[in-house]
Amino acid sequence: MIRSKVQPLSPILQQVYDSIVQCDRCPRLRDYCRGIGETRRRAYQDQTYWSRPVPGFGDPRARILILGLAPGAHGANRTGRPFTGDGSGAFMYPILHELGLASQPNGVSRDDGLKLRHAWIASVVRCAPPGDKPLPQEVRNCATHLADEIEALPRVRVVVCLGKIAFDGYLAHLLQMGVIDRKSAYRFAHGAEYVLPNGIHLLATYHPSLRNTNTGRLNGPMFTRIFLRARELAGLDR
């Protein structure tokens, strides 16, 4: 068993964690991640890359599920924790901290002491894909990991999807589980909000990638408003 180095997990979440870390369903992605870990970026030449599928992390009693696209090649693929050690995390964690959803405003490694409160972070693909573009079959290969993780988080009331691929991946999960009849009734847009047939609230935001935050397509106030709404819908402000 591979032990999580983040917050203590329930037995079922530990099983999900181990299943994700040991997954080898996508040879293209596994080869790509291992190759990055062997060559490494110059700034990280002295570091040992995680280079394995990246499981979710956070509060096992989370009411908010934050769903991203995939690990960053030199971020989570290096550190082994979502949004840790890259520009997306540097943008997101200070906001989560300000809103009381994270214990500190920065995330640099799996053992830096960062903990989430009322939130869990996962992704629809668990291996870094070339060009941040997983193949449709690779997204489908990862779908069981997402389903298992969601089942192990029974207190989730709000799902925040970071970007369209995460949004589409979550809709595919809902369709597979019989929660919705068709995906076409749900359209991605920043600030989109839906109440699903099972009572879960679905929110969407642009992904906090550098290509969005550096160009002004997504800024701090825009992102903050999404999570203020998530807190409200999750009943955290009562």
SVG drawing of the C-alpha trace seen along z (x, -y; Angstrom):
<svg xmlns="http://www.w3.org/2000/svg" viewBox="-34 -41 54 43">
<polyline fill="none" stroke="black" stroke-width="0.4" points="0.0,0.0 1.2,-3.5 0.4,-5.8 -0.8,-9.3 1.4,-12.1 -1.4,-14.6 -4.4,-14.6 -5.3,-11.3 -7.7,-9.3 -10.6,-7.1 -10.0,-3.4 -12.1,-3.7 -10.3,-6.9 -7.0,-5.2 -8.1,-2.3 -9.0,-4.9 -5.6,-6.6 -3.7,-3.4 -5.7,-2.4 -5.0,-5.7 -1.3,-5.7 -0.9,-2.2 -2.9,-2.7 -1.3,-1.9 -4.3,-2.0 -2.9,-4.7 0.6,-3.7 1.0,-7.0 0.5,-9.1 2.6,-6.8 5.5,-7.0 5.2,-10.8 5.1,-11.3 8.1,-9.0 10.0,-10.7 9.5,-14.1 10.6,-12.8 13.8,-11.5 14.8,-14.6 13.3,-17.2 13.2,-20.9 16.4,-22.7 15.0,-24.4 14.1,-21.0 17.2,-18.9 17.9,-18.1 14.4,-16.8 12.9,-13.4 9.7,-13.6 6.5,-11.8 5.8,-10.7 2.9,-8.6 -0.9,-9.1 -1.9,-11.9 -4.7,-11.1 -7.0,-13.8 -6.5,-15.3 -8.3,-17.3 -10.8,-17.0 -12.5,-13.5 -15.6,-15.3 -15.6,-17.8 -18.7,-19.5 -17.1,-21.1 -15.4,-19.0 -13.0,-21.0 -12.4,-19.2 -9.6,-20.1 -8.3,-18.8 -5.0,-16.9 -1.7,-17.2 0.8,-19.8 3.9,-18.2 6.2,-20.1 3.6,-20.7 1.6,-17.8 3.5,-15.3 6.6,-16.5 5.1,-17.0 2.4,-14.3 -0.4,-16.6 -2.9,-18.5 -2.1,-22.1 1.1,-22.0 4.3,-23.6 2.9,-25.3 1.3,-28.6 -2.3,-27.4 -1.8,-26.5 0.0,-29.7 -3.2,-31.5 -5.8,-29.2 -4.5,-28.4 -4.2,-32.0 -7.9,-32.5 -8.9,-29.2 -6.9,-30.3 -8.6,-33.7 -12.0,-32.0 -11.1,-29.5 -10.9,-26.5 -7.1,-26.0 -4.8,-26.2 -2.2,-28.2 -1.9,-30.3 0.8,-28.3 1.4,-24.7 4.9,-23.6 5.2,-19.9 3.2,-17.0 4.6,-17.5 4.4,-21.3 1.6,-21.2 -1.1,-22.4 -4.6,-21.1 -8.0,-21.7 -11.1,-22.5 -14.5,-21.4 -13.0,-20.8 -11.5,-18.0 -9.4,-18.6 -9.3,-16.0 -9.1,-15.8 -10.7,-14.0 -7.3,-12.7 -4.7,-11.7 -1.6,-11.7 -0.1,-14.8 -1.0,-14.7 1.2,-16.2 0.0,-19.7 -2.6,-19.5 -4.7,-17.6 -5.8,-14.1 -7.3,-11.8 -11.0,-11.0 -10.2,-7.4 -7.7,-8.5 -10.5,-10.5 -12.8,-7.5 -10.0,-5.3 -9.8,-7.6 -13.6,-7.8 -13.8,-4.9 -11.2,-6.7 -13.4,-9.8 -16.5,-7.7 -14.8,-5.9 -13.6,-9.1 -17.0,-10.8 -18.6,-7.7 -16.1,-8.0 -17.0,-11.6 -20.7,-11.4 -20.9,-14.9 -20.2,-16.7 -22.9,-19.2 -21.2,-21.4 -18.9,-20.6 -16.8,-23.3 -15.4,-22.4 -12.2,-24.2 -12.4,-24.5 -14.5,-22.8 -12.7,-19.5 -13.4,-19.0 -17.0,-20.1 -17.5,-17.7 -15.8,-14.9 -18.1,-15.4 -21.2,-15.5 -20.0,-12.2 -19.8,-10.8 -23.4,-12.0 -24.6,-10.4 -22.9,-7.1 -24.4,-7.1 -27.9,-7.9 -28.1,-11.2 -28.8,-13.1 -30.4,-12.0 -28.3,-14.1 -25.3,-16.4 -26.7,-19.0 -28.8,-20.5 -25.7,-21.8 -23.4,-24.3 -20.0,-25.4 -19.5,-29.1 -17.6,-30.9 -20.1,-31.4 -22.5,-28.8 -24.6,-27.2 -26.9,-24.3 -28.9,-22.3 -28.6,-18.6 -31.5,-16.1 -29.7,-14.6 -29.5,-17.9 -25.8,-18.6 -25.0,-22.1 -22.7,-22.4 -20.6,-25.5 -18.2,-26.2 -15.2,-28.5 -12.4,-29.1 -9.3,-27.0 -6.8,-28.9 -4.0,-28.2 -1.4,-30.7 -2.8,-31.1 -6.0,-32.4 -4.7,-34.3 -1.8,-36.0 -4.1,-37.2 -6.8,-38.5 -9.4,-36.0 -9.6,-35.0 -8.7,-37.2 -8.8,-36.9 -12.2,-38.6 -13.8,-36.4 -12.4,-33.2 -13.2,-34.4 -16.9,-34.9 -17.2,-31.3 -15.9,-30.0 -18.0,-32.5 -21.0,-31.0 -19.7,-27.5 -19.4,-28.2 -22.9,-29.6 -24.4,-26.6 -22.5,-24.1 -24.0,-25.7 -20.7,-26.8 -21.8,-30.4 -24.7,-29.5"/>
</svg>
